[in-house]
Structure formats: structure tokens, C-alpha cells
């Protein structure tokens, strides 16, 4: 009879704080993701003869090809340089996203972000 229940379940206050922190982290991640999607990265290959711009949604926004490359007629070289620039642009977007979201999550991988 001398044993009285006081103040709720142990750790419930911590659970509430943890939920608030998770909600705050989710809001920060959503804001960062939106900002990243609006960001563009530019890459080049062939000494600047090919330029590729991609956005944070991992979409290619533009590709510029120096006219002299087309005149040379070396299609395989042109294809390789475009591929290098596109792959580099996508890698930069992924690295940028990982870096920015990692600042919020402390490196924890959260699916969907």
C-alpha cells in the first residue's frame, strides 16, 4: 500500500521530447530537400567543350556542345564526353544531397530523403 504511482510511466517525457525532435528533423529535411531540388550544378568535360547542368531532382536541365566537336565528326568521342559530363553532374547532385541532409541527420540514412 505504501507504493504509490507517481507522474506517469518512466521515460514518457523523454519519448515526447524525442517525438518533437523527430518532427523538427523531418521539417528541416523537407525544407532542405526543397532547397536542394531548386539548386543546379554545372559540369564540363572535354576541357569545357561539353557542359551539362542538372538540378537537385537529378534531372538534366541543359547540355551545351561546342560546335567544333560536331564538325570533327567523331561521334564516339562526343558520346563519351557527354556521358562523362552527365554522370559527373548526377554524382555532384547526389553528393550535395548527401552532404546537406547528413548535416541534419548526423549521417543516419533515412529512406525517402
C-alpha positions in Angstrom: 0.0 0.0 0.0 2.9 2.3 0.6 3.9 2.1 -3.1 2.2 4.9 -5.0 2.3 5.5 -8.7 3.6 9.0 -9.5 3.8 11.1 -12.6 3.1 8.6 -15.3 5.3 6.0 -17.0 9.1 6.3 -16.6 10.6 7.8 -19.8 7.4 9.2 -21.2 8.7 12.7 -21.0 11.8 11.6 -23.0 9.5 10.0 -25.6 7.6 13.2 -26.1 10.9 15.1 -26.4 12.2 12.6 -28.9 9.0 12.9 -31.0 9.4 16.7 -31.0 13.0 16.3 -32.2 12.0 13.9 -34.9 9.3 16.2 -36.1 11.8 19.1 -36.2 14.3 17.0 -38.1 11.6 16.0 -40.6 10.7 19.7 -41.2 14.3 20.6 -41.6 14.8 17.7 -44.1 11.8 18.7 -46.1 13.0 22.3 -46.3 16.5 21.2 -47.2 15.2 18.8 -49.8 13.1 21.5 -51.4 16.1 23.9 -51.5 18.2 21.2 -53.0 15.7 20.4 -55.7 15.9 24.1 -56.8 19.7 24.1 -56.8 21.6 23.5 -60.1 25.1 22.0 -60.6 27.2 22.5 -63.7 29.8 20.1 -65.0 32.1 20.0 -68.0 34.1 17.5 -70.0 36.5 17.7 -72.9 38.2 20.8 -71.5 34.9 22.6 -71.4 33.7 21.6 -74.8 30.7 19.8 -73.2 28.7 21.5 -70.4 25.9 19.8 -68.5 23.5 21.4 -66.0 21.5 19.3 -63.6 19.1 20.2 -60.9 18.7 18.7 -57.4 15.9 16.5 -58.7 18.6 14.6 -60.7 17.2 16.0 -63.9 19.4 17.2 -66.7 18.4 20.9 -67.3 20.7 21.6 -70.3 23.5 20.3 -72.4 25.8 22.5 -74.4 28.1 21.1 -77.0 30.9 23.2 -78.7 30.2 23.3 -82.4 33.8 22.3 -83.3 33.1 18.9 -81.7 30.2 18.3 -84.1 32.3 19.4 -87.1 35.0 16.8 -86.3 32.5 14.0 -86.9 33.9 11.8 -84.1 30.6 10.6 -82.8 32.0 8.1 -80.3 34.2 10.7 -78.7 31.3 13.1 -78.5 29.1 10.4 -76.9 31.8 9.6 -74.3 32.3 13.2 -73.4 28.5 13.7 -72.9 28.3 10.6 -70.8 31.2 11.7 -68.6 29.6 15.1 -68.0 26.2 13.7 -67.3 27.5 11.1 -64.9 29.6 13.8 -63.1 26.5 16.1 -62.8 24.4 13.3 -61.3 27.3 12.5 -58.9 27.6 16.1 -57.8 23.8 16.3 -57.1 23.9 13.1 -55.1 27.0 14.2 -53.1 25.4 17.6 -52.5 22.2 16.0 -51.2 24.0 13.5 -49.0 26.2 16.3 -47.5 23.3 18.7 -46.8 20.9 16.0 -45.5 23.7 14.5 -43.5 24.1 17.7 -41.6 20.6 17.3 -40.3 20.5 13.5 -39.7 24.1 13.2 -38.4 24.8 10.7 -41.2 21.8 8.4 -40.5 20.4 7.2 -43.7 16.7 7.9 -43.8 14.8 6.3 -46.7 13.0 8.7 -49.0 15.4 11.6 -48.5 
